[in-house]
Amino acid sequence: MKRPSLSIPAILRWADLHRERTGGWPKVLSGPVVGGPGGLTWGQIDHALRSGHRSLPGGDSLARLLARERGRRHNYGRPPLTAEAILGWARRFHEQTGQWPRVRSGTLALPAGENWAAVNNALQQGLRGLPGGDSLSRLLRRRFDWRDAKGPGAGRRRNVKVRRQAARLRKAGHTLPEIARRLGVSKQAVYQLLHPEKRRQKRK
């Protein structure tokens, strides 16, 4: 069965109704469209705006449409994100630490004003031009073969790289909390990286 066509005026009308009912503008994961055709979701609208399906011109998104036509700030005015940009930052993180970034990896290897938790949230919620329904870990698993980092001695090699990075930061005058934040580890882990002999003594 052919799905009904969509139009910009209709989408804006449904968005206004959504805001009246909920107090906020719809997002990709906001679920069914109240007042729209049965079964229509905001995720489907965003997809149609991007791809040009259902009589829409394409090259747009729900977030951009609302920012343009209703003045909704697009994720507090932050620049759009793309999967390729995130993957590029992840490669740089891996080059510096020997590990892949996680939600708690702080700001290491990212441009000013970014952090990995916010990147993950944008992937999940469909913010800043991303489609939503994803996560940082799933994106990295899809695009990189994590098994390459799990061979014999891989953990030891990673620790050596991170220890060298921690030592360089410490030599440059950074405090333990600063090093922990940049490496995405705890302060205790930084101390153990900088003083491996203490860890060996505890094992004896």
N, C-alpha and C positions, 0 to 999 in steps of 0.2 A: 504494500500500500504506500502510495506516495505521501511523504510528509508535507504538511502545509507550509507555504512560503512564510518567510518572516520579513519584517520591515523595521527600519530604524524607529519611526514614530511609535510603532506598537511596542518595541522593546523598551523604549523610554517610558511609555505609559505603564507598563508592567513594573518597571523599576521604581517609578513614583509610588505605585500602589504598595510595593514591597517596603519602601521606606516609611510610608504612612502606617503600615501594620507593625513593623519591627523597630523603627527608629534608626535604621541604618541602610546603606545601599547594598544591593545584592552582590555576592561574590561567586566565583566559579563553583564553590562547594555549597552554595546556599539551598540546593535542592530544587523541588518542584516550583514552577512559576505560577504564582497565584494569579488567576485571571487569564492565563494563557491556555492554549490547546492542551487537552489531556495528555499527560505523560511528558510534557516539555519541561526540561530542567535548565537551570542557569548555566550549567556546564555545556549543554548542547548549544545554547545560544552563543556562548563564548567560542565554541568550536566553529560554528557557522560564520561568526564574524571574522574569524581568522582565516578560514579556508575558502570563504566565498560560496558556501552552500546555501540552499533554501532561498535563492533570489537575492542574497546579500553580496556586496561587491568584493569582500575579502580584504585581507591586509589590516584588519582592525582587531580589537579585543573588547571584552566587556569593560575592563578597567579603563582603557583608553577612551571608549565611548562616553562613559560616565564622567570622566575627567573633562572631556571636551564639551559635552552638552549640559552637564549638570554641575560642573565645578567641583566634583569630588576629587580630593587630593589623591593622587595615585601612590598609595603606600607612603604617605607623608612626603611626597615630592621626591622620593629617591629614584635614581635612574633605573631603567628596565634591566632585567637580567636575562641571560640566555644560557642554555645548557652548555654551549661551547665555551663561554667565558668561565663558568663555574669549573668545567673540566680543566681549563688552562690553569686556573688558580690551584686546583687539586694537584696537577702535575708539579707545579712549583713547590707546593707543600711537601710532596713526596721527595723531590730532589733535595730539599733542605733537611728533612728528618728521617727519610727512609720509611715513613708510614703514610697512610692515607688519612685525610682529615676526618674528624668526627664532629658531632654537634658541639662538644665541649672543647674544641681546639682553639677557641679564642679568635684572635685576629691574624695569626701567623700566615704569611704568604698572600694576604688579601689587600686590596686597595684601601686607602684611608676611608674610614666610616663604615666598613663592612665587618661582619663577624660571621663565623660558620653557623651559629645558631639561627641568625636572621636568614641566612641563605637556605638553611634547611626548612625554616618556616615558610619562606616564599615558595619553595618547591612543593610543600604539602598543601598550602592554602591557595595556590594559584595567584600569588601576588607578583607585582612588578613585571607583568607580561608573560609569566610562566603559566602553563596550562593547569597545574595543580594535580593532586593525587599522587605525588611522587615524594621522594625523600633523598637526602644526600647519600645515604648508604646504598639505596637502590640504584641511583644514578651511577655511582662509581662501580657497583657490581656489574651493571650492564655494559659499561664502556671499557673497563679495565679488567684484566684477568688477575684477580687477587691471589690466585694460587701461585703466581710467580714469586710472591713474597713469603711463601710458607714452606720453602724447601729446607733441607738440612742447613743449619747454621744461620737461617734468615733472621731469627730473633736476635742472635748475637750481633750480626752485622748492623741491624737497625739500632741496637743499643749503642754501638760504637759511634754511629753517625749522630745520634741524639746527644751523646755525651760530649762529642766534639763541639756541637752547636752550643750546648750549655756552657762549655768552657770558654768559647769565644765571647758569648754574651756577658759572662761573668768578668772576663778580662776587660771588656769594654765598659765596665762599671755598672752593669744592671744589677738590681737587687733580685733576691730569690723570687719574690712574688711577680716581678716583671718577667723574669725568665720563664716562670711557670705559665704565665698568661700567654706569652709568645709561642711557647712550645705546646701548649694545650695539655699540660700535665699538672699534677699537684706540687705544692712546695716541697713536700716530703720526697717526691720522686726526683725533684731537682737536686735536693741535698744528697740523695743517694747516687745520682749521676756524677756529682762533683766530688763525692767522697766514697768511692767504691770500697775502699779499705775498711770503712766502718761497717759496711754490710757484710763483708767477709768475716770480720771479727765476731759479729753476732751469730754467724752460722757455726762457729767453732764451739 
